[in-house]
């Protein structure tokens, strides 16, 4: 997994602005992050940092199971399945069936 470009202190400062009432859209625009990233950081900050954390352990188990089955990491919500990733930008609308033209 790629390491974050933001140190923990900067993440905490960004999240504190939200707790102080600054609109999330404004915070994200200033920090250059997406709102999804902001809310993921917020979720991580609320999660207890204990070694026996059940939620973190469940995430690790899910990632391990997905790698065994699919051969890759778990995709986030809204991401294309690994088999369709190369086609993500292609218009996938099927064309009507047409007979194959015979060559002269």
C-alpha positions in Angstrom: 0.0 0.0 0.0 1.3 3.5 -0.9 2.4 5.6 2.1 0.4 8.8 2.7 1.8 12.1 1.4 0.4 13.8 4.5 2.1 13.3 7.9 -0.2 12.4 10.8 0.1 15.9 12.3 -1.1 17.5 9.1 -4.0 15.0 8.9 -5.0 15.9 12.5 -4.9 19.7 11.6 -7.1 19.1 8.6 -9.6 17.1 10.7 -9.6 19.6 13.5 -10.7 22.3 11.0 -13.8 20.2 10.3 -14.5 19.7 14.0 -14.2 23.5 14.4 -17.1 24.0 11.8 -15.2 24.8 8.6 -17.2 23.2 5.6 -15.6 20.0 4.4 -15.6 21.2 0.8 -13.6 24.2 1.8 -11.1 22.1 3.8 -10.6 19.7 1.0 -10.2 22.4 -1.6 -7.5 24.1 0.5 -5.7 20.8 1.3 -5.9 19.5 -2.2 -7.7 16.2 -1.2 -11.0 14.7 -2.1 -13.9 14.6 0.3 -13.6 10.8 0.3 -10.1 11.0 1.6 -11.2 13.5 4.3 -13.9 11.1 5.5 -11.6 8.1 5.3 -9.1 10.0 7.5 -12.0 10.9 9.9 -13.0 7.2 10.1 -9.4 6.2 10.8 -9.1 8.9 13.6 -12.2 7.5 15.3 -10.9 4.0 15.2 -9.1 2.9 18.4 -5.4 2.3 17.9 -5.2 -0.8 20.1 -3.2 -3.8 19.0 -6.3 -6.0 19.6 -8.6 -3.8 17.6 -11.3 -6.0 16.2 -12.1 -3.8 13.2 -8.5 -3.5 12.1 -8.1 -7.3 12.4 -11.3 -7.9 10.4 -9.9 -5.6 7.6 -6.7 -7.5 7.5 -8.6 -10.8 7.3 -10.7 -9.5 4.5 -7.7 -8.2 2.5 -5.9 -11.6 3.0 -9.0 -13.5 1.8 -9.4 -11.2 -1.2 -5.8 -11.8 -2.2 -6.2 -15.5 -2.0 -9.4 -15.5 -4.1 -8.8 -12.6 -6.5 -5.1 -12.2 -6.4 -5.2 -8.5 -5.5 -6.0 -6.0 -2.8 -9.6 -5.2 -2.0 -11.0 -2.4 -4.1 -12.8 0.5 -2.4 -16.4 1.4 -2.9 -17.1 2.6 -6.4 -14.0 1.0 -7.9 -14.2 -1.2 -10.9 -13.7 -4.9 -10.3 -10.1 -5.9 -11.1 -11.2 -7.8 -14.3 -12.9 -4.6 -15.7 -10.2 -2.1 -14.6 -8.6 -1.9 -18.1 -12.0 -1.1 -19.6 -13.0 1.5 -17.0 -12.7 4.4 -19.5 -14.2 2.6 -22.5 -17.8 3.0 -23.6 -19.2 -0.4 -22.8 -22.5 0.1 -24.6 -23.1 -3.0 -26.7 -23.5 -2.5 -30.4 -26.5 -4.0 -32.2 -25.9 -7.4 -33.9 -24.9 -7.0 -37.5 -24.1 -9.6 -40.0 -20.4 -10.0 -40.8 -19.7 -8.6 -44.3 -18.1 -11.1 -46.6 -15.0 -9.9 -48.4 -14.9 -10.0 -52.3 
